[in-house]
Amino acid sequence: MHETQQLDRRIQRTRSLLRDALFALIIERGYEAITVQDITERANLGRTTFYLHYKDKEELLKASVKALIDDLRQEVEPGGEEACPYRIRSIRVFQQVACQQHLYRALLKEAGSAGIGELMRAYFAELYQRRVIEPSGLGTTAPVRRELIAVSAAGALFGLLSWWLNHDLCPSAEEIGDFYWRLMAAGNEKMMS
């Protein structure tokens, strides 16, 4: 194994330990109540190691939330371009959030700090544009209109997700994902007519 590969793995491992520690502490105490010292103690790393990777806990939080959204993307779109209806992808979003419901609940309470809401909405808008607007022919409409449609769909998905997390995941991931899809399908039919 090359020395750079070992170094890359060590960097990834250290960042993963810090991210896991941060997320566990956010679930337990909330973001504002934790310190860099708390994070390094939980990760069993020194403060110097922390500062080799991040300038402060805010930078760690932003990097960690981005990694979480990247993980969500991988779960929702595992095959990249696989033939999979948007309805199934919508359900996958709810299923994956349900798997980490405590973390998502805690992070959404801290939405201002991490920008998780904005990152999630941006991903949802991009997904909707790629998987619904462009294939449906709405892609031929004006760019502003396409963006408005995608942003509206993303806002609806994020709003339903937030509501669902605060209502103990009832209805099921499959039911709420299907409800979202039907809501968006009905809206698209009206926009196209």
N, C-alpha and C positions, 0 to 999 in steps of 0.2 A: 504494500500500500504506500502511496506517495505521502510525503510529509504534509503537503497542502490539504490532501483529503482528510488526514487525521485532524488537522487544525480546523477544517471546515466542520467536521463532525463534533469536535469539542465546542466550537462556537454555537452550533445548532443545539447541542445538549444543554449548554449553559443557558442559552436564551429560552429554551423549552422549560427548564427548571424555574427560571425567573417568571415566565408567563404563568406556569401552573401555580406557583406560589401566589402571584398577584391575584389570579382568578379565585383561588380558594379563600384568600383573605377578603376579597370584595364580597363574596357570598356570605362570609361570616360577619363582617363588620361594616361593609360599605367602603367605598374608595377614599372618602375624605378622612376616615379614621385610621388609615394605615400609613406607615412611614417606610422609607427605603430600608431602615433597619429591620422592620417587621418582615419585609419581603426577603431580605438576604438571610435572616434567621430561618424562615420557613423553607427556603431553597437550600439551606445549609451551604451557603456561599459567603464570601467576604464582601464587604462594602466596596473594596477596591475592584473586585471582579465586576460588581454591578456597574461601576462607573467606567469600566473599560468598554461596556456595551451600550449604556444609556446615560444621558446627561441627568435625567431625573425620572421620577415615577410617572410623570405625564407622558414622556417619550416612550417608556415601557408600555403604558396603557394603550397608546395609539398603535404601536407596533403589534401588541397583543390582539387588539380588536381587529386590525387588518388581517392578521393570521387567522382569527376566528371566522371572518367573512370568507377568506380564501378556502378554509376547510368546508364551510357551508356550500360554497360554489362547487367544490369537488364532489360533495355528496349529492347535490341536486343535479349536477351535470357530469356524472362519472365518466361517460364515454365521449365527452366533448360534443361531437356532432351526431351522436346516436339518434336514431329516429325514435323520438319520444314526445308524445303530445304535451302541450303546455299544462294541461290538466294534471298529468302525472307529476310534472315538475313542481306544480303548485302544492300538491299533496306532500311531495318530498320535503319542501321547505318546512312545512308544519311538523312533519315527522322528525326531521333533524333538530329543530328547535326543541321539540318535546324531549329528545334524548339528553339535552343539556338545559332543561327548563330552569333550574335554579340559577345557573350562570346567566342566562338571557334575562331572567327577571331582575337579577341584581344589576346587570349592566344597563338595562333600560331605565332603571331608577337613576343611574349615573350618566344618562345619555348626553348631557351637556359636556361633561368632562371628556369623554372618549370620542364623541361624535359617532357613536355606534348607530344611532338613528339615521344619520346622514349617509353613512357608509352602506347600511342595509338598503335604504331607499334607492341609492345610486345603483347598487347591484340589481335590485328588483326591476328598476326602470330599464337598465341595459338588457336584462334577460327578457323582459316583455317585448322590447323593441326587436330583438333578434328572433324570438320564437313565435311572436304573434303578429306584430305589425308588418314586418317585412314579408313573411310568407303569405299573409292574407291579401296583399295588394294595397294595404293602407300605406305602404312604403312609397307609393307614387304621389302621395299628398305632400303638401308643403312641409319642409323640415320642422318649422315651428309647431305645426299641428301634430306631427309624429311625436315630437318631444312632449307636448302637452298630454297626449294620450298615454305615453309611457310613464310620465310622471304621475298622472292620475291613477293609473293601475298600480304603480309602486306605492303610492300613498295609501291606497285601499288595502293592499297586502300588508303593509306595515301596521296600519291601524287595526286590522283584524287580528294580526299576530299579537299586538300589544293587548288588545281586549281579551283574546283567548288565554294568554298567559295569566292575566289577572282574574280569570274565571276558572281556574284549576283545570285547564285543558279540556273543558267540556263545551261543545261537543268534541268528538275524536278528531285527530289530525286528518283522517280521511274525509270526514264530514265537513270540517271547516275548509279544507283545501278544495273540495268539490264545490262548496258554496261560493268561495272566492272565484273559482273558474267560471261557474254559471253566471255570476254577477258580471264578470268581465265579458263573457261571451254575449250576453244580452246587450251590454253597452256597445260592443263592437258592431253588432247587427244594426243598431240605430245610427251609429256614426257612418256606416257604409251605405245606408239607404237615403 
